[in-house]
Amino acid sequence: MDLPKHDSPHLHLVVATPEELLAQQNANSTEWRGTLSLEAYLRREEHLLDLPLTRNGGLTAWMLVYTPPDSESRQVISGCESIKKRALVANGGKVEDGVAHGVASVFCPPKFRGKGYAGRMIEEVGKRLEGWQVEEGKRSAFSVLFSDIGKEFYARHGWKPFPSAHIALPAKSTERERGMPAVRLLKDGDLAELCEADEGLMRGNLTRTSRSSSRSTVAMVPDPATLQWHAAREDFVNGELHLCEGSLQDRRGAIVGDEAGSRVWCYWTRLWTKPQDEAPSTLHITRLVIEDEENPSKVNTIAALLRAAQSEAKASGLDEVQLWNPSETAVAAFHQLDPKVEVVQREKESIASLRWYGEGSWDDVDWAYNEKYGWC
């Protein structure tokens, strides 16, 4: 079949049928299945569709299709997915709830690449998401994606690259050092209360910082549905491949302290890579929460959490512990454990990118809490 040019009126952005989504998952599995077999990857994607974050339309599968003239048939050219997420937008000391969309699983088969189809699709998706799954007369706050092909392609189509840095420590079996506070591992049952406290802390910080700024500040909410989605991905992989022992449900992160207002905690998720891959298997700290960051003792407290994360990474068969876009306080804690570690500025993979739908341009927006929990 002869295919049209990328600007043809016979190319359309559509929501995929279940059959088209399955065909696309078969096609993109070579890039996105990681350590899983094709059969396991397809089961994982079906499983993830039935989570609170993604069920009942929370996930939308988009396809760019070619419909030949005088025909009702259509051929899928490329595809991606979007996940609806809760968002906060702060302006002038006021914080409002909004809708954000995370774009993921962008894929164009090799035979269709280099023809402008992926650019056509992603540009149309970006425009469609502005009014997608919001109340009539309203619009989405923003959409995000995490580029593995550098900064230029998505920037050309409306997504601004934002800071994409990380700092890492090696996995290491270690005991708590003298002078460090006690650490307790977090279970599934701990997360709802901590998410509520974290959201309250976010709202308060955004309110204060936005009072003296003319810019908009946005954030995605690390709510239980988001954390459950991350946990379900790693649970499925571990259940298939038996990569680490014990119940992961009892090891979702770690916390220091019991008194609200002075605690520090983190959530984490495990990513196992293939032995032949260059990328290390990583325990990602998806969110680090510091209730009283101005307290100088918090550096030592965070260091205790990092020690626990290193031990967990080692026990899980991983190579390193990684934190995205660390604060100065967090960097100081990493340096307490290893003075030689450096903050790495990523230029190619996992480039955090944001498309703004509000007033002004993307240059008028700050992205707060740009951490791994927002990835999809």
matplotlib code that plots the C-alpha trace (Angstrom):
import matplotlib.pyplot as plt

x = [0.0, 1.3, 1.4, 0.7, 2.9, 2.9, 0.6, -2.0, -5.7, -6.1, -4.0, -6.1, -5.5, -7.9, -8.4, -7.4, -9.7, -8.7, -7.5, -5.4, -3.9, -3.0, -1.4, 0.6, 1.8, 3.0, 4.9, 6.4, 7.4, 10.9, 11.5, 9.4, 9.2, 12.6, 13.4, 10.0, 9.1, 6.5, 3.8, 4.6, 4.8, 1.3, -0.1, 1.6, 0.1, -3.4, -2.8, -1.8, -4.9, -7.0, -5.4, -7.1, -4.8, -5.6, -9.0, -12.2, -10.4, -7.5, -5.3, -6.0, -4.3, -3.8, -3.1, -2.2, -4.0, -4.2, -7.6, -7.3, -9.8, -13.1, -12.4, -13.5, -10.4, -7.5, -3.9, -2.1, 1.1, 2.2, 0.9, 1.3, -0.6, -1.6, -2.4, -4.6, -3.0, -3.9, -2.0, -1.5, -1.1, 0.1, -0.2, 0.0, -0.3, -3.3, -3.1, -5.7, -6.4, -6.1, -5.7, -2.3, -1.6, 1.5, 2.4, 4.2, 4.9, 5.5, 6.3, 6.6, 7.5, 10.9, 9.3, 7.4, 10.2, 11.9, 8.7, 7.4, 4.6, 5.7, 6.0, 2.5, 1.1, 2.7, 1.8, -1.9, -1.8, -0.4, -3.2, -5.9, -4.8, -5.5, -9.2, -9.1, -11.0, -11.7, -15.0, -16.7, -15.3, -12.1, -8.7, -5.9, -3.1, -0.2, 1.1, 4.5, 6.6, 10.1, 12.1, 14.7, 15.7, 17.2, 15.7, 15.1, 12.4, 9.7, 10.7, 9.9, 6.4, 5.5, 7.2, 9.9, 12.8, 13.1, 16.0, 16.8, 19.5, 20.2, 22.7, 23.5, 25.1, 26.1, 24.0, 25.7, 24.9, 25.5, 24.3, 23.3, 26.3, 26.8, 25.0, 22.4, 18.7, 16.7, 15.0, 11.7, 10.7, 7.4, 4.6, 1.6, -0.6, 1.6, 1.3, -2.2, -1.5, 1.9, 0.6, -2.0, 0.7, 2.9, 0.1, -0.6, 3.1, 3.2, 0.2, 1.7, 5.0, 3.5, 1.3, 4.2, 6.7, 4.1, 3.2, 6.3, 6.5, 4.8, 5.3, 3.1, 4.4, 3.0, 3.4, 1.9, 0.4, 2.2, -1.1, -1.7, -3.0, 0.3, 2.4, 0.3, 0.9, 4.7, 4.5, 2.4, 4.9, 7.8, 5.6, 4.7, 8.3, 9.5, 6.6, 7.5, 11.3, 11.7, 14.5, 14.5, 13.2, 10.6, 7.4, 7.9, 4.7, 6.6, 9.4, 8.0, 10.4, 11.7, 11.0, 12.8, 10.7, 7.2, 6.2, 4.3, 6.2, 9.7, 9.7, 11.7, 10.6, 11.0, 9.3, 11.2, 10.7, 13.0, 14.0, 15.8, 17.6, 19.0, 22.6, 23.6, 22.1, 24.5, 22.0, 22.4, 19.6, 18.4, 16.4, 14.8, 13.8, 10.6, 9.9, 11.9, 9.8, 11.4, 8.9, 11.4, 14.1, 15.6, 16.7, 20.5, 20.1, 18.0, 21.2, 22.1, 18.5, 18.5, 21.8, 20.3, 17.5, 20.0, 21.9, 18.7, 18.1, 21.5, 20.9, 17.5, 19.1, 21.7, 19.1, 17.0, 19.8, 20.2, 23.3, 22.6, 20.3, 19.3, 17.4, 16.2, 16.7, 18.0, 17.8, 20.9, 20.0, 19.8, 23.1, 24.7, 23.4, 24.8, 28.1, 28.1, 28.1, 30.4, 32.1, 33.0, 29.5, 28.3, 25.0, 24.7, 22.8, 21.1, 21.1, 19.6, 17.5, 14.5, 14.4, 11.6, 9.5, 6.4, 3.7, 1.9, -1.8, -2.2, -1.7, 1.6, 4.3, 6.2, 9.0, 6.6, 6.3, 8.3, 7.9, 8.2, 8.7, 10.1, 10.9, 10.7, 7.1, 5.9, 7.4, 5.2]
y = [0.0, 3.4, 5.7, 9.4, 12.3, 13.2, 16.2, 14.2, 14.9, 11.1, 10.7, 11.0, 10.8, 8.3, 6.5, 2.9, 0.0, -2.8, -4.8, -1.9, -1.4, -5.1, -5.0, -1.9, -3.6, -6.5, -4.2, -2.0, -4.9, -5.0, -1.5, -1.4, -4.9, -4.8, -8.1, -9.6, -12.1, -10.9, -13.0, -11.6, -8.1, -8.3, -9.7, -6.9, -4.2, -5.8, -5.9, -2.3, -1.2, -2.4, -0.2, 2.8, 5.2, 3.8, 2.0, 3.6, 5.7, 6.8, 5.6, 6.5, 4.7, 7.1, 6.0, 7.9, 6.0, 6.2, 5.9, 5.6, 7.6, 5.9, 3.3, 2.5, 0.6, 2.2, 1.3, 2.2, 4.2, 5.1, 5.2, 6.4, 6.5, 9.2, 8.8, 11.3, 12.6, 15.0, 18.3, 21.5, 24.9, 27.8, 31.5, 34.6, 32.6, 30.5, 26.8, 25.2, 21.6, 20.7, 17.8, 16.8, 14.1, 11.9, 10.8, 7.4, 4.5, 6.6, 4.2, 4.2, 1.0, 1.2, 0.9, 4.2, 6.2, 9.2, 10.2, 12.8, 10.5, 10.4, 14.2, 14.6, 12.2, 13.7, 17.3, 16.3, 14.4, 17.5, 19.7, 17.1, 16.7, 20.4, 19.6, 15.9, 14.5, 17.9, 19.6, 21.5, 25.0, 24.1, 22.9, 20.7, 22.4, 20.7, 17.4, 15.8, 13.2, 11.7, 11.6, 8.9, 10.5, 13.8, 17.2, 18.5, 16.3, 16.9, 20.5, 21.1, 19.7, 21.7, 20.1, 22.1, 20.2, 20.8, 20.0, 16.3, 15.5, 12.7, 11.5, 7.9, 5.7, 2.0, -0.8, -1.9, -4.2, -2.0, -1.5, 1.8, 3.9, 5.3, 8.6, 7.9, 7.7, 4.5, 3.8, 1.9, 0.3, 1.4, -1.0, -0.6, 0.2, 3.2, 5.0, 6.6, 8.6, 9.7, 10.7, 12.9, 14.5, 15.0, 16.7, 19.0, 19.9, 20.5, 22.8, 24.8, 25.2, 26.1, 28.7, 30.4, 30.3, 31.6, 34.7, 36.5, 35.2, 36.3, 32.9, 29.8, 26.8, 23.4, 19.9, 16.5, 14.9, 11.8, 10.2, 6.6, 5.7, 6.9, 5.0, 1.9, 2.0, 2.1, -0.7, -2.9, -2.6, -3.9, -6.5, -8.0, -8.2, -9.7, -12.2, -13.3, -13.5, -13.9, -11.3, -10.7, -12.5, -11.5, -9.4, -6.2, -5.0, -4.7, -2.7, 0.3, 2.9, 4.0, 6.6, 8.3, 9.7, 9.3, 12.9, 14.7, 17.8, 16.5, 13.3, 12.4, 9.6, 8.2, 5.9, 3.7, 1.5, -1.1, -1.3, -4.4, -4.2, -6.9, -8.0, -6.9, -3.4, -0.5, 1.0, -0.3, -2.0, 0.8, 1.4, 4.7, 7.0, 8.1, 10.8, 12.2, 14.1, 16.3, 17.9, 20.3, 20.8, 23.9, 21.8, 21.1, 17.6, 16.6, 15.9, 13.1, 11.9, 11.6, 9.9, 7.2, 6.7, 6.4, 3.8, 1.8, 2.3, 1.0, -2.2, -2.7, -2.2, -4.9, -7.3, -6.8, -7.6, -4.0, -2.0, 1.5, 3.9, 7.0, 10.2, 12.7, 16.4, 16.4, 19.4, 20.9, 19.2, 15.8, 16.3, 17.0, 13.7, 11.8, 13.5, 12.5, 8.9, 9.4, 12.7, 11.8, 11.3, 14.0, 15.3, 14.1, 16.2, 13.9, 15.0, 11.9, 9.7, 10.4, 14.1, 15.6, 17.7, 19.7, 21.2, 24.2, 24.9, 27.9, 31.6, 32.7, 30.4, 27.5, 30.0, 31.4, 28.0, 26.4, 22.6, 21.8, 18.3, 17.1, 13.6, 10.1, 9.5, 11.7, 9.3, 7.1]
z = [0.0, -1.0, 2.0, 2.0, 3.0, 6.7, 6.0, 4.2, 5.1, 5.0, 8.2, 11.4, 15.1, 16.7, 19.9, 19.3, 19.3, 21.7, 18.7, 17.4, 20.9, 21.1, 17.7, 18.7, 21.9, 19.9, 17.6, 20.3, 22.6, 21.3, 22.7, 25.8, 27.3, 29.0, 30.7, 30.0, 27.3, 24.7, 26.3, 29.8, 28.5, 27.0, 30.3, 32.2, 30.0, 30.4, 34.2, 34.4, 32.5, 35.5, 38.1, 39.7, 37.8, 34.4, 34.5, 33.2, 30.6, 32.8, 30.0, 26.4, 23.5, 20.6, 17.0, 13.8, 11.1, 7.4, 5.8, 2.0, -0.1, -0.6, 2.0, 5.6, 6.4, 8.3, 8.8, 12.0, 11.3, 14.8, 18.4, 22.0, 25.2, 27.7, 31.4, 33.2, 36.4, 39.2, 39.1, 41.1, 39.6, 41.7, 40.9, 43.2, 46.4, 45.2, 44.4, 42.1, 41.2, 37.6, 35.1, 33.6, 31.1, 31.0, 27.4, 27.1, 24.9, 21.8, 18.9, 15.2, 13.4, 11.6, 8.2, 8.8, 10.4, 8.8, 7.1, 9.6, 10.9, 14.5, 14.5, 13.0, 15.6, 18.7, 17.6, 17.2, 20.6, 22.3, 20.9, 21.7, 25.3, 26.0, 26.1, 26.9, 30.0, 31.5, 32.2, 29.4, 29.0, 30.9, 29.7, 31.0, 32.9, 31.1, 29.7, 30.3, 28.7, 29.2, 26.0, 25.3, 22.1, 23.4, 23.7, 20.2, 18.7, 21.3, 21.8, 18.1, 18.7, 21.8, 24.9, 26.6, 28.1, 31.9, 34.2, 34.0, 36.5, 38.9, 41.5, 42.3, 44.9, 44.3, 45.8, 49.0, 51.9, 55.0, 58.5, 60.0, 60.9, 64.4, 64.9, 62.2, 63.2, 63.0, 59.7, 59.2, 55.9, 54.5, 53.6, 51.3, 54.2, 55.1, 51.8, 51.9, 55.1, 53.9, 50.5, 52.2, 54.3, 51.3, 49.3, 52.2, 52.3, 48.6, 48.7, 51.5, 49.8, 46.5, 48.2, 49.9, 47.0, 44.4, 46.4, 45.4, 41.8, 38.6, 37.1, 37.2, 39.2, 38.5, 40.0, 39.6, 42.8, 44.1, 45.2, 46.1, 42.6, 41.1, 43.6, 43.1, 39.4, 39.9, 42.4, 40.2, 37.4, 39.6, 41.3, 38.0, 36.7, 40.0, 40.0, 36.5, 36.9, 40.7, 40.8, 44.5, 47.6, 50.1, 49.8, 47.9, 49.5, 52.8, 51.2, 49.3, 50.8, 54.1, 56.8, 59.7, 62.5, 63.8, 64.7, 61.9, 60.8, 61.4, 59.4, 56.3, 54.0, 50.5, 48.1, 45.7, 42.7, 41.2, 37.5, 36.4, 33.0, 30.8, 31.5, 28.0, 28.5, 29.2, 31.7, 35.3, 37.2, 39.5, 42.6, 41.8, 44.7, 43.2, 45.8, 48.7, 51.3, 53.9, 56.3, 57.9, 55.3, 57.0, 59.9, 59.5, 61.0, 57.9, 56.0, 58.4, 58.3, 54.5, 54.6, 56.8, 54.3, 51.5, 53.5, 53.7, 50.0, 49.2, 51.2, 49.6, 46.1, 46.9, 48.3, 45.2, 42.7, 41.6, 40.8, 42.2, 43.9, 42.0, 42.8, 40.2, 40.4, 44.0, 46.2, 47.8, 51.1, 49.3, 47.5, 50.8, 52.1, 49.1, 49.7, 53.3, 52.2, 49.2, 48.6, 45.0, 43.6, 41.3, 39.9, 36.3, 33.8, 31.3, 27.7, 25.9, 28.1, 30.4, 29.5, 31.5, 29.1, 29.6, 27.4, 29.0, 28.2, 30.5, 29.9, 28.5, 27.2, 28.6, 29.5, 32.2, 34.0, 36.8, 37.3, 41.0, 42.4, 39.1, 40.5, 39.2, 40.5, 37.6, 35.0, 32.9]

ax = plt.figure().add_subplot(projection="3d")
ax.plot(x, y, z, "-o")
ax.set_aspect("equal")
plt.show()
